[in-house]
Amino acid sequence: MGLGSFCPHDDGEAERAPVYVAAVSSGDIPGGYAADDGAAVHYVAGRPHAFVSERDGAQVFQVMASSESGSSDILVQPEPMTRL
């Protein structure tokens, strides 16, 4: 994905996820990743290599603008997680 944005503690505050998604949707910030408490993106050579969690249910989502019909101009896609 290259350079982009990141939202930590995505599930830690009620307003965090909707504000992040709105900022990506409006183009104020580039698309990127949102990680729940206890989840992380492991980068190798500047690229996402793995999505890991320290607890069951913790998730990382890729958040990006979308032109697909029915997407509401934004796509929030869960990544495959590896439980540590």
PDB file of N, CA, C and O in Angstrom:
ATOM      1  N   MET A   1       0.809  -1.196   0.000  1.00  0.00           N
ATOM      2  CA  MET A   1       0.000   0.000   0.000  1.00  0.00           C
ATOM      3  C   MET A   1       0.852   1.261   0.000  1.00  0.00           C
ATOM      4  O   MET A   1       0.366   2.311  -0.420  1.00  0.00           O
ATOM      5  N   GLY A   2       2.075   1.206   0.442  1.00  0.00           N
ATOM      6  CA  GLY A   2       2.896   2.408   0.448  1.00  0.00           C
ATOM      7  C   GLY A   2       2.503   3.362   1.565  1.00  0.00           C
ATOM      8  O   GLY A   2       1.941   2.943   2.577  1.00  0.00           O
ATOM      9  N   LEU A   3       2.799   4.643   1.384  1.00  0.00           N
ATOM     10  CA  LEU A   3       2.492   5.631   2.404  1.00  0.00           C
ATOM     11  C   LEU A   3       0.991   5.837   2.523  1.00  0.00           C
ATOM     12  O   LEU A   3       0.264   5.789   1.531  1.00  0.00           O
ATOM     13  N   GLY A   4       0.551   6.062   3.713  1.00  0.00           N
ATOM     14  CA  GLY A   4      -0.872   6.280   3.948  1.00  0.00           C
ATOM     15  C   GLY A   4      -1.082   6.735   5.372  1.00  0.00           C
ATOM     16  O   GLY A   4      -0.164   7.246   6.014  1.00  0.00           O
ATOM     17  N   SER A   5      -2.291   6.550   5.865  1.00  0.00           N
ATOM     18  CA  SER A   5      -2.638   6.979   7.213  1.00  0.00           C
ATOM     19  C   SER A   5      -2.773   5.764   8.125  1.00  0.00           C
ATOM     20  O   SER A   5      -2.798   4.622   7.666  1.00  0.00           O
ATOM     21  N   PHE A   6      -2.857   6.032   9.422  1.00  0.00           N
ATOM     22  CA  PHE A   6      -3.006   4.963  10.400  1.00  0.00           C
ATOM     23  C   PHE A   6      -3.839   5.471  11.570  1.00  0.00           C
ATOM     24  O   PHE A   6      -3.640   6.585  12.052  1.00  0.00           O
ATOM     25  N   CYS A   7      -4.769   4.643  12.016  1.00  0.00           N
ATOM     26  CA  CYS A   7      -5.621   4.985  13.156  1.00  0.00           C
ATOM     27  C   CYS A   7      -5.451   3.903  14.227  1.00  0.00           C
ATOM     28  O   CYS A   7      -6.001   2.811  14.086  1.00  0.00           O
ATOM     29  N   PRO A   8      -4.698   4.189  15.293  1.00  0.00           N
ATOM     30  CA  PRO A   8      -4.582   3.220  16.381  1.00  0.00           C
ATOM     31  C   PRO A   8      -5.816   3.260  17.278  1.00  0.00           C
ATOM     32  O   PRO A   8      -6.596   4.211  17.234  1.00  0.00           O
ATOM     33  N   HIS A   9      -5.984   2.231  18.081  1.00  0.00           N
ATOM     34  CA  HIS A   9      -7.071   2.172  19.080  1.00  0.00           C
ATOM     35  C   HIS A   9      -8.436   2.381  18.421  1.00  0.00           C
ATOM     36  O   HIS A   9      -9.292   3.077  18.966  1.00  0.00           O
ATOM     37  N   ASP A  10      -8.633   1.779  17.255  1.00  0.00           N
ATOM     38  CA  ASP A  10      -9.854   1.982  16.467  1.00  0.00           C
ATOM     39  C   ASP A  10     -11.124   1.675  17.254  1.00  0.00           C
ATOM     40  O   ASP A  10     -12.145   2.338  17.075  1.00  0.00           O
ATOM     41  N   ASP A  11     -11.060   0.677  18.118  1.00  0.00           N
ATOM     42  CA  ASP A  11     -12.236   0.322  18.909  1.00  0.00           C
ATOM     43  C   ASP A  11     -12.193   0.892  20.324  1.00  0.00           C
ATOM     44  O   ASP A  11     -13.065   0.594  21.139  1.00  0.00           O
ATOM     45  N   GLY A  12     -11.182   1.711  20.619  1.00  0.00           N
ATOM     46  CA  GLY A  12     -10.987   2.211  21.980  1.00  0.00           C
ATOM     47  C   GLY A  12     -11.846   3.403  22.355  1.00  0.00           C
ATOM     48  O   GLY A  12     -12.092   3.639  23.538  1.00  0.00           O
ATOM     49  N   GLU A  13     -12.307   4.157  21.369  1.00  0.00           N
ATOM     50  CA  GLU A  13     -13.149   5.326  21.613  1.00  0.00           C
ATOM     51  C   GLU A  13     -14.277   5.317  20.595  1.00  0.00           C
ATOM     52  O   GLU A  13     -14.042   5.051  19.416  1.00  0.00           O
ATOM     53  N   ALA A  14     -15.482   5.601  21.026  1.00  0.00           N
ATOM     54  CA  ALA A  14     -16.659   5.498  20.163  1.00  0.00           C
ATOM     55  C   ALA A  14     -16.561   6.355  18.906  1.00  0.00           C
ATOM     56  O   ALA A  14     -17.046   5.946  17.851  1.00  0.00           O
ATOM     57  N   GLU A  15     -15.954   7.520  18.991  1.00  0.00           N
ATOM     58  CA  GLU A  15     -15.908   8.441  17.850  1.00  0.00           C
ATOM     59  C   GLU A  15     -14.705   8.225  16.925  1.00  0.00           C
ATOM     60  O   GLU A  15     -14.682   8.753  15.813  1.00  0.00           O
ATOM     61  N   ARG A  16     -13.721   7.467  17.366  1.00  0.00           N
ATOM     62  CA  ARG A  16     -12.481   7.339  16.608  1.00  0.00           C
ATOM     63  C   ARG A  16     -12.696   6.745  15.212  1.00  0.00           C
ATOM     64  O   ARG A  16     -12.264   7.343  14.226  1.00  0.00           O
ATOM     65  N   ALA A  17     -13.344   5.599  15.106  1.00  0.00           N
ATOM     66  CA  ALA A  17     -13.525   4.936  13.810  1.00  0.00           C
ATOM     67  C   ALA A  17     -14.338   5.786  12.832  1.00  0.00           C
ATOM     68  O   ALA A  17     -13.911   5.949  11.689  1.00  0.00           O
ATOM     69  N   PRO A  18     -15.492   6.335  13.228  1.00  0.00           N
ATOM     70  CA  PRO A  18     -16.250   7.118  12.251  1.00  0.00           C
ATOM     71  C   PRO A  18     -15.528   8.391  11.791  1.00  0.00           C
ATOM     72  O   PRO A  18     -15.665   8.797  10.637  1.00  0.00           O
ATOM     73  N   VAL A  19     -14.768   9.014  12.680  1.00  0.00           N
ATOM     74  CA  VAL A  19     -14.023  10.224  12.297  1.00  0.00           C
ATOM     75  C   VAL A  19     -12.919   9.859  11.312  1.00  0.00           C
ATOM     76  O   VAL A  19     -12.702  10.574  10.333  1.00  0.00           O
ATOM     77  N   TYR A  20     -12.218   8.751  11.560  1.00  0.00           N
ATOM     78  CA  TYR A  20     -11.156   8.300  10.650  1.00  0.00           C
ATOM     79  C   TYR A  20     -11.731   7.966   9.270  1.00  0.00           C
ATOM     80  O   TYR A  20     -11.200   8.413   8.253  1.00  0.00           O
ATOM     81  N   VAL A  21     -12.800   7.192   9.233  1.00  0.00           N
ATOM     82  CA  VAL A  21     -13.424   6.817   7.961  1.00  0.00           C
ATOM     83  C   VAL A  21     -13.903   8.066   7.217  1.00  0.00           C
ATOM     84  O   VAL A  21     -13.731   8.156   6.001  1.00  0.00           O
ATOM     85  N   ALA A  22     -14.488   9.013   7.912  1.00  0.00           N
ATOM     86  CA  ALA A  22     -14.962  10.254   7.270  1.00  0.00           C
ATOM     87  C   ALA A  22     -13.797  11.051   6.691  1.00  0.00           C
ATOM     88  O   ALA A  22     -13.917  11.620   5.606  1.00  0.00           O
ATOM     89  N   ALA A  23     -12.670  11.099   7.404  1.00  0.00           N
ATOM     90  CA  ALA A  23     -11.507  11.844   6.914  1.00  0.00           C
ATOM     91  C   ALA A  23     -10.929  11.193   5.658  1.00  0.00           C
ATOM     92  O   ALA A  23     -10.508  11.899   4.742  1.00  0.00           O
ATOM     93  N   VAL A  24     -10.902   9.867   5.599  1.00  0.00           N
ATOM     94  CA  VAL A  24     -10.437   9.172   4.397  1.00  0.00           C
ATOM     95  C   VAL A  24     -11.440   9.381   3.264  1.00  0.00           C
ATOM     96  O   VAL A  24     -11.049   9.648   2.128  1.00  0.00           O
ATOM     97  N   SER A  25     -12.718   9.261   3.570  1.00  0.00           N
ATOM     98  CA  SER A  25     -13.768   9.416   2.555  1.00  0.00           C
ATOM     99  C   SER A  25     -13.754  10.800   1.924  1.00  0.00           C
ATOM    100  O   SER A  25     -13.969  10.936   0.720  1.00  0.00           O
ATOM    101  N   SER A  26     -13.503  11.828   2.732  1.00  0.00           N
ATOM    102  CA  SER A  26     -13.507  13.202   2.219  1.00  0.00           C
ATOM    103  C   SER A  26     -12.224  13.556   1.476  1.00  0.00           C
ATOM    104  O   SER A  26     -12.168  14.578   0.792  1.00  0.00           O
ATOM    105  N   GLY A  27     -11.199  12.723   1.601  1.00  0.00           N
ATOM    106  CA  GLY A  27      -9.918  13.009   0.973  1.00  0.00           C
ATOM    107  C   GLY A  27      -9.009  13.876   1.824  1.00  0.00           C
ATOM    108  O   GLY A  27      -7.938  14.279   1.371  1.00  0.00           O
ATOM    109  N   ASP A  28      -9.423  14.172   3.058  1.00  0.00           N
ATOM    110  CA  ASP A  28      -8.584  14.974   3.954  1.00  0.00           C
ATOM    111  C   ASP A  28      -7.282  14.254   4.291  1.00  0.00           C
ATOM    112  O   ASP A  28      -6.243  14.891   4.466  1.00  0.00           O
ATOM    113  N   ILE A  29      -7.338  12.926   4.381  1.00  0.00           N
ATOM    114  CA  ILE A  29      -6.143  12.119   4.603  1.00  0.00           C
ATOM    115  C   ILE A  29      -6.190  10.930   3.653  1.00  0.00           C
ATOM    116  O   ILE A  29      -7.271  10.536   3.216  1.00  0.00           O
ATOM    117  N   PRO A  30      -5.034  10.348   3.324  1.00  0.00           N
ATOM    118  CA  PRO A  30      -5.045   9.187   2.431  1.00  0.00           C
ATOM    119  C   PRO A  30      -5.576   7.949   3.149  1.00  0.00           C
ATOM    120  O   PRO A  30      -5.614   7.909   4.379  1.00  0.00           O
ATOM    121  N   GLY A  31      -5.978   6.959   2.396  1.00  0.00           N
ATOM    122  CA  GLY A  31      -6.394   5.688   2.968  1.00  0.00           C
ATOM    123  C   GLY A  31      -5.257   5.062   3.745  1.00  0.00           C
ATOM    124  O   GLY A  31      -4.100   5.459   3.603  1.00  0.00           O
ATOM    125  N   GLY A  32      -5.587   4.091   4.562  1.00  0.00           N
ATOM    126  CA  GLY A  32      -4.562   3.426   5.360  1.00  0.00           C
ATOM    127  C   GLY A  32      -5.153   2.295   6.166  1.00  0.00           C
ATOM    128  O   GLY A  32      -6.024   1.565   5.694  1.00  0.00           O
ATOM    129  N   TYR A  33      -4.671   2.156   7.391  1.00  0.00           N
ATOM    130  CA  TYR A  33      -5.114   1.068   8.258  1.00  0.00           C
ATOM    131  C   TYR A  33      -5.644   1.603   9.574  1.00  0.00           C
ATOM    132  O   TYR A  33      -5.175   2.621  10.085  1.00  0.00           O
ATOM    133  N   ALA A  34      -6.631   0.899  10.115  1.00  0.00           N
ATOM    134  CA  ALA A  34      -7.170   1.167  11.441  1.00  0.00           C
ATOM    135  C   ALA A  34      -6.983  -0.109  12.252  1.00  0.00           C
ATOM    136  O   ALA A  34      -7.372  -1.191  11.812  1.00  0.00           O
ATOM    137  N   ALA A  35      -6.390   0.014  13.431  1.00  0.00           N
ATOM    138  CA  ALA A  35      -6.111  -1.156  14.258  1.00  0.00           C
ATOM    139  C   ALA A  35      -6.814  -1.027  15.606  1.00  0.00           C
ATOM    140  O   ALA A  35      -6.720  -0.002  16.280  1.00  0.00           O
ATOM    141  N   ASP A  36      -7.516  -2.085  15.976  1.00  0.00           N
ATOM    142  CA  ASP A  36      -8.146  -2.142  17.290  1.00  0.00           C
ATOM    143  C   ASP A  36      -7.078  -2.177  18.380  1.00  0.00           C
ATOM    144  O   ASP A  36      -5.904  -2.413  18.098  1.00  0.00           O
ATOM    145  N   ASP A  37      -7.490  -1.943  19.625  1.00  0.00           N
ATOM    146  CA  ASP A  37      -6.594  -2.162  20.759  1.00  0.00           C
ATOM    147  C   ASP A  37      -6.128  -3.616  20.708  1.00  0.00           C
ATOM    148  O   ASP A  37      -6.940  -4.521  20.519  1.00  0.00           O
ATOM    149  N   GLY A  38      -4.843  -3.840  20.871  1.00  0.00           N
ATOM    150  CA  GLY A  38      -4.312  -5.203  20.856  1.00  0.00           C
ATOM    151  C   GLY A  38      -4.029  -5.748  19.484  1.00  0.00           C
ATOM    152  O   GLY A  38      -3.755  -6.941  19.349  1.00  0.00           O
ATOM    153  N   ALA A  39      -4.085  -4.919  18.451  1.00  0.00           N
ATOM    154  CA  ALA A  39      -3.797  -5.368  17.081  1.00  0.00           C
ATOM    155  C   ALA A  39      -2.740  -4.457  16.470  1.00  0.00           C
ATOM    156  O   ALA A  39      -2.597  -3.302  16.871  1.00  0.00           O
ATOM    157  N   ALA A  40      -2.000  -4.985  15.494  1.00  0.00           N
ATOM    158  CA  ALA A  40      -0.923  -4.206  14.888  1.00  0.00           C
ATOM    159  C   ALA A  40      -0.670  -4.662  13.457  1.00  0.00           C
ATOM    160  O   ALA A  40      -1.050  -5.758  13.045  1.00  0.00           O
ATOM    161  N   VAL A  41      -0.011  -3.773  12.717  1.00  0.00           N
ATOM    162  CA  VAL A  41       0.466  -4.089  11.372  1.00  0.00           C
ATOM    163  C   VAL A  41       1.974  -4.280  11.471  1.00  0.00           C
ATOM    164  O   VAL A  41       2.681  -3.406  11.972  1.00  0.00           O
ATOM    165  N   HIS A  42       2.464  -5.410  10.999  1.00  0.00           N
ATOM    166  CA  HIS A  42       3.906  -5.688  10.987  1.00  0.00           C
ATOM    167  C   HIS A  42       4.418  -5.368   9.582  1.00  0.00           C
ATOM    168  O   HIS A  42       4.015  -5.993   8.601  1.00  0.00           O
ATOM    169  N   TYR A  43       5.305  -4.392   9.507  1.00  0.00           N
ATOM    170  CA  TYR A  43       5.865  -3.957   8.229  1.00  0.00           C
ATOM    171  C   TYR A  43       7.242  -4.569   8.026  1.00  0.00           C
ATOM    172  O   TYR A  43       8.019  -4.691   8.973  1.00  0.00           O
ATOM    173  N   VAL A  44       7.545  -4.955   6.784  1.00  0.00           N
ATOM    174  CA  VAL A  44       8.869  -5.400   6.368  1.00  0.00           C
ATOM    175  C   VAL A  44       9.213  -4.613   5.113  1.00  0.00           C
ATOM    176  O   VAL A  44       8.461  -4.624   4.139  1.00  0.00           O
ATOM    177  N   ALA A  45      10.339  -3.939   5.138  1.00  0.00           N
ATOM    178  CA  ALA A  45      10.801  -3.138   4.002  1.00  0.00           C
ATOM    179  C   ALA A  45       9.741  -2.122   3.564  1.00  0.00           C
ATOM    180  O   ALA A  45       9.559  -1.876   2.372  1.00  0.00           O
ATOM    181  N   GLY A  46       9.045  -1.538   4.543  1.00  0.00           N
ATOM    182  CA  GLY A  46       8.078  -0.489   4.249  1.00  0.00           C
ATOM    183  C   GLY A  46       6.734  -0.950   3.720  1.00  0.00           C
ATOM    184  O   GLY A  46       5.919  -0.127   3.303  1.00  0.00           O
ATOM    185  N   ARG A  47       6.492  -2.245   3.728  1.00  0.00           N
ATOM    186  CA  ARG A  47       5.216  -2.790   3.243  1.00  0.00           C
ATOM    187  C   ARG A  47       4.579  -3.679   4.305  1.00  0.00           C
ATOM    188  O   ARG A  47       5.285  -4.363   5.046  1.00  0.00           O
ATOM    189  N   PRO A  48       3.234  -3.674   4.384  1.00  0.00           N
ATOM    190  CA  PRO A  48       2.576  -4.564   5.340  1.00  0.00           C
ATOM    191  C   PRO A  48       2.934  -6.023   5.051  1.00  0.00           C
ATOM    192  O   PRO A  48       2.793  -6.500   3.925  1.00  0.00           O
ATOM    193  N   HIS A  49       3.394  -6.710   6.075  1.00  0.00           N
ATOM    194  CA  HIS A  49       3.800  -8.109   5.939  1.00  0.00           C
ATOM    195  C   HIS A  49       2.820  -9.044   6.654  1.00  0.00           C
ATOM    196  O   HIS A  49       2.526 -10.138   6.172  1.00  0.00           O
ATOM    197  N   ALA A  50       2.318  -8.592   7.817  1.00  0.00           N
ATOM    198  CA  ALA A  50       1.393  -9.416   8.599  1.00  0.00           C
ATOM    199  C   ALA A  50       0.525  -8.506   9.461  1.00  0.00           C
ATOM    200  O   ALA A  50       0.885  -7.368   9.760  1.00  0.00           O
ATOM    201  N   PHE A  51      -0.609  -9.035   9.843  1.00  0.00           N
ATOM    202  CA  PHE A  51      -1.538  -8.346  10.723  1.00  0.00           C
ATOM    203  C   PHE A  51      -1.701  -9.246  11.946  1.00  0.00           C
ATOM    204  O   PHE A  51      -2.162 -10.382  11.833  1.00  0.00           O
ATOM    205  N   VAL A  52      -1.321  -8.731  13.112  1.00  0.00           N
ATOM    206  CA  VAL A  52      -1.232  -9.568  14.299  1.00  0.00           C
ATOM    207  C   VAL A  52      -2.086  -9.009  15.432  1.00  0.00           C
ATOM    208  O   VAL A  52      -2.381  -7.815  15.487  1.00  0.00           O
ATOM    209  N   SER A  53      -2.475  -9.914  16.336  1.00  0.00           N
ATOM    210  CA  SER A  53      -3.258  -9.489  17.499  1.00  0.00           C
ATOM    211  C   SER A  53      -2.785 -10.229  18.735  1.00  0.00           C
ATOM    212  O   SER A  53      -2.300 -11.358  18.659  1.00  0.00           O
ATOM    213  N   GLU A  54      -2.937  -9.573  19.871  1.00  0.00           N
ATOM    214  CA  GLU A  54      -2.583 -10.199  21.138  1.00  0.00           C
ATOM    215  C   GLU A  54      -3.810 -10.754  21.854  1.00  0.00           C
ATOM    216  O   GLU A  54      -3.691 -11.371  22.913  1.00  0.00           O
ATOM    217  N   ARG A  55      -4.985 -10.535  21.275  1.00  0.00           N
ATOM    218  CA  ARG A  55      -6.216 -11.042  21.894  1.00  0.00           C
ATOM    219  C   ARG A  55      -7.204 -11.435  20.809  1.00  0.00           C
ATOM    220  O   ARG A  55      -7.169 -10.906  19.698  1.00  0.00           O
ATOM    221  N   ASP A  56      -8.075 -12.356  21.139  1.00  0.00           N
ATOM    222  CA  ASP A  56      -9.123 -12.759  20.212  1.00  0.00           C
ATOM    223  C   ASP A  56     -10.027 -11.574  19.908  1.00  0.00           C
ATOM    224  O   ASP A  56     -10.367 -10.804  20.806  1.00  0.00           O
ATOM    225  N   GLY A  57     -10.411 -11.427  18.667  1.00  0.00           N
ATOM    226  CA  GLY A  57     -11.332 -10.379  18.264  1.00  0.00           C
ATOM    227  C   GLY A  57     -10.692  -9.072  17.856  1.00  0.00           C
ATOM    228  O   GLY A  57     -11.346  -8.243  17.224  1.00  0.00           O
ATOM    229  N   ALA A  58      -9.412  -8.860  18.202  1.00  0.00           N
ATOM    230  CA  ALA A  58      -8.728  -7.636  17.784  1.00  0.00           C
ATOM    231  C   ALA A  58      -8.494  -7.710  16.277  1.00  0.00           C
ATOM    232  O   ALA A  58      -8.097  -8.752  15.757  1.00  0.00           O
ATOM    233  N   GLN A  59      -8.738  -6.612  15.585  1.00  0.00           N
ATOM    234  CA  GLN A  59      -8.754  -6.610  14.125  1.00  0.00           C
ATOM    235  C   GLN A  59      -8.010  -5.405  13.565  1.00  0.00           C
ATOM    236  O   GLN A  59      -7.924  -4.361  14.211  1.00  0.00           O
ATOM    237  N   VAL A  60      -7.476  -5.558  12.360  1.00  0.00           N
ATOM    238  CA  VAL A  60      -6.944  -4.454  11.564  1.00  0.00           C
ATOM    239  C   VAL A  60      -7.812  -4.351  10.320  1.00  0.00           C
ATOM    240  O   VAL A  60      -8.166  -5.365   9.718  1.00  0.00           O
ATOM    241  N   PHE A  61      -8.156  -3.123   9.936  1.00  0.00           N
ATOM    242  CA  PHE A  61      -8.974  -2.876   8.757  1.00  0.00           C
ATOM    243  C   PHE A  61      -8.210  -1.986   7.787  1.00  0.00           C
ATOM    244  O   PHE A  61      -7.582  -1.009   8.195  1.00  0.00           O
ATOM    245  N   GLN A  62      -8.264  -2.324   6.507  1.00  0.00           N
ATOM    246  CA  GLN A  62      -7.769  -1.393   5.498  1.00  0.00           C
ATOM    247  C   GLN A  62      -8.929  -0.469   5.156  1.00  0.00           C
ATOM    248  O   GLN A  62     -10.036  -0.927   4.873  1.00  0.00           O
ATOM    249  N   VAL A  63      -8.668   0.829   5.184  1.00  0.00           N
ATOM    250  CA  VAL A  63      -9.698   1.837   4.928  1.00  0.00           C
ATOM    251  C   VAL A  63      -9.248   2.625   3.704  1.00  0.00           C
ATOM    252  O   VAL A  63      -8.182   3.241   3.708  1.00  0.00           O
ATOM    253  N   MET A  64     -10.077   2.599   2.646  1.00  0.00           N
ATOM    254  CA  MET A  64      -9.667   3.265   1.410  1.00  0.00           C
ATOM    255  C   MET A  64     -10.872   3.789   0.645  1.00  0.00           C
ATOM    256  O   MET A  64     -11.987   3.283   0.775  1.00  0.00           O
ATOM    257  N   ALA A  65     -10.617   4.812  -0.152  1.00  0.00           N
ATOM    258  CA  ALA A  65     -11.666   5.332  -1.034  1.00  0.00           C
ATOM    259  C   ALA A  65     -12.011   4.254  -2.050  1.00  0.00           C
ATOM    260  O   ALA A  65     -11.151   3.468  -2.447  1.00  0.00           O
ATOM    261  N   SER A  66     -13.263   4.219  -2.467  1.00  0.00           N
ATOM    262  CA  SER A  66     -13.712   3.207  -3.408  1.00  0.00           C
ATOM    263  C   SER A  66     -14.703   3.802  -4.390  1.00  0.00           C
ATOM    264  O   SER A  66     -15.533   4.635  -4.028  1.00  0.00           O
ATOM    265  N   SER A  67     -14.607   3.367  -5.621  1.00  0.00           N
ATOM    266  CA  SER A  67     -15.577   3.788  -6.631  1.00  0.00           C
ATOM    267  C   SER A  67     -16.533   2.653  -6.980  1.00  0.00           C
ATOM    268  O   SER A  67     -17.316   2.768  -7.923  1.00  0.00           O
ATOM    269  N   GLU A  68     -16.470   1.548  -6.218  1.00  0.00           N
ATOM    270  CA  GLU A  68     -17.379   0.427  -6.450  1.00  0.00           C
ATOM    271  C   GLU A  68     -18.804   0.820  -6.096  1.00  0.00           C
ATOM    272  O   GLU A  68     -19.039   1.496  -5.095  1.00  0.00           O
ATOM    273  N   SER A  69     -19.750   0.396  -6.918  1.00  0.00           N
ATOM    274  CA  SER A  69     -21.144   0.719  -6.623  1.00  0.00           C
ATOM    275  C   SER A  69     -21.551   0.075  -5.302  1.00  0.00           C
ATOM    276  O   SER A  69     -21.182  -1.061  -5.006  1.00  0.00           O
ATOM    277  N   GLY A  70     -22.317   0.825  -4.517  1.00  0.00           N
ATOM    278  CA  GLY A  70     -22.786   0.334  -3.228  1.00  0.00           C
ATOM    279  C   GLY A  70     -21.771   0.462  -2.105  1.00  0.00           C
ATOM    280  O   GLY A  70     -22.026  -0.009  -0.997  1.00  0.00           O
ATOM    281  N   SER A  71     -20.625   1.086  -2.360  1.00  0.00           N
ATOM    282  CA  SER A  71     -19.580   1.160  -1.343  1.00  0.00           C
ATOM    283  C   SER A  71     -19.637   2.427  -0.510  1.00  0.00           C
ATOM    284  O   SER A  71     -18.865   2.558   0.440  1.00  0.00           O
ATOM    285  N   SER A  72     -20.510   3.356  -0.822  1.00  0.00           N
ATOM    286  CA  SER A  72     -20.599   4.642  -0.130  1.00  0.00           C
ATOM    287  C   SER A  72     -19.291   5.415  -0.220  1.00  0.00           C
ATOM    288  O   SER A  72     -18.962   6.181   0.685  1.00  0.00           O
ATOM    289  N   ASP A  73     -18.546   5.224  -1.296  1.00  0.00           N
ATOM    290  CA  ASP A  73     -17.277   5.905  -1.565  1.00  0.00           C
ATOM    291  C   ASP A  73     -16.150   5.514  -0.619  1.00  0.00           C
ATOM    292  O   ASP A  73     -15.068   6.097  -0.686  1.00  0.00           O
ATOM    293  N   ILE A  74     -16.373   4.558   0.244  1.00  0.00           N
ATOM    294  CA  ILE A  74     -15.325   4.126   1.171  1.00  0.00           C
ATOM    295  C   ILE A  74     -15.428   2.617   1.367  1.00  0.00           C
ATOM    296  O   ILE A  74     -16.522   2.058   1.450  1.00  0.00           O
ATOM    297  N   LEU A  75     -14.276   1.976   1.440  1.00  0.00           N
ATOM    298  CA  LEU A  75     -14.233   0.536   1.659  1.00  0.00           C
ATOM    299  C   LEU A  75     -13.454   0.277   2.938  1.00  0.00           C
ATOM    300  O   LEU A  75     -12.318   0.728   3.082  1.00  0.00           O
ATOM    301  N   VAL A  76     -14.061  -0.446   3.860  1.00  0.00           N
ATOM    302  CA  VAL A  76     -13.415  -0.833   5.108  1.00  0.00           C
ATOM    303  C   VAL A  76     -13.335  -2.349   5.079  1.00  0.00           C
ATOM    304  O   VAL A  76     -14.337  -3.047   5.234  1.00  0.00           O
ATOM    305  N   GLN A  77     -12.117  -2.843   4.877  1.00  0.00           N
ATOM    306  CA  GLN A  77     -11.914  -4.277   4.642  1.00  0.00           C
ATOM    307  C   GLN A  77     -11.089  -4.882   5.768  1.00  0.00           C
ATOM    308  O   GLN A  77      -9.971  -4.429   6.013  1.00  0.00           O
ATOM    309  N   PRO A  78     -11.615  -5.908   6.469  1.00  0.00           N
ATOM    310  CA  PRO A  78     -10.826  -6.555   7.505  1.00  0.00           C
ATOM    311  C   PRO A  78      -9.658  -7.325   6.890  1.00  0.00           C
ATOM    312  O   PRO A  78      -9.787  -7.908   5.814  1.00  0.00           O
ATOM    313  N   GLU A  79      -8.535  -7.321   7.575  1.00  0.00           N
ATOM    314  CA  GLU A  79      -7.367  -8.045   7.123  1.00  0.00           C
ATOM    315  C   GLU A  79      -7.304  -9.396   7.844  1.00  0.00           C
ATOM    316  O   GLU A  79      -7.826  -9.533   8.950  1.00  0.00           O
ATOM    317  N   PRO A  80      -6.666 -10.391   7.219  1.00  0.00           N
ATOM    318  CA  PRO A  80      -6.519 -11.692   7.890  1.00  0.00           C
ATOM    319  C   PRO A  80      -5.545 -11.570   9.060  1.00  0.00           C
ATOM    320  O   PRO A  80      -4.413 -11.115   8.894  1.00  0.00           O
ATOM    321  N   MET A  81      -5.990 -11.973  10.220  1.00  0.00           N
ATOM    322  CA  MET A  81      -5.216 -11.775  11.449  1.00  0.00           C
ATOM    323  C   MET A  81      -4.480 -13.044  11.866  1.00  0.00           C
ATOM    324  O   MET A  81      -4.954 -14.158  11.646  1.00  0.00           O
ATOM    325  N   THR A  82      -3.300 -12.848  12.479  1.00  0.00           N
ATOM    326  CA  THR A  82      -2.556 -13.911  13.117  1.00  0.00           C
ATOM    327  C   THR A  82      -2.543 -13.621  14.608  1.00  0.00           C
ATOM    328  O   THR A  82      -2.083 -12.565  15.043  1.00  0.00           O
ATOM    329  N   ARG A  83      -3.045 -14.557  15.377  1.00  0.00           N
ATOM    330  CA  ARG A  83      -3.095 -14.405  16.852  1.00  0.00           C
ATOM    331  C   ARG A  83      -1.744 -14.774  17.423  1.00  0.00           C
ATOM    332  O   ARG A  83      -1.232 -15.862  17.159  1.00  0.00           O
ATOM    333  N   LEU A  84      -1.161 -13.882  18.203  1.00  0.00           N
ATOM    334  CA  LEU A  84       0.141 -14.168  18.830  1.00  0.00           C
ATOM    335  C   LEU A  84      -0.044 -14.946  20.111  1.00  0.00           C
ATOM    336  O   LEU A  84       0.935 -15.278  20.779  1.00  0.00           O
TER     337      LEU A  84
END
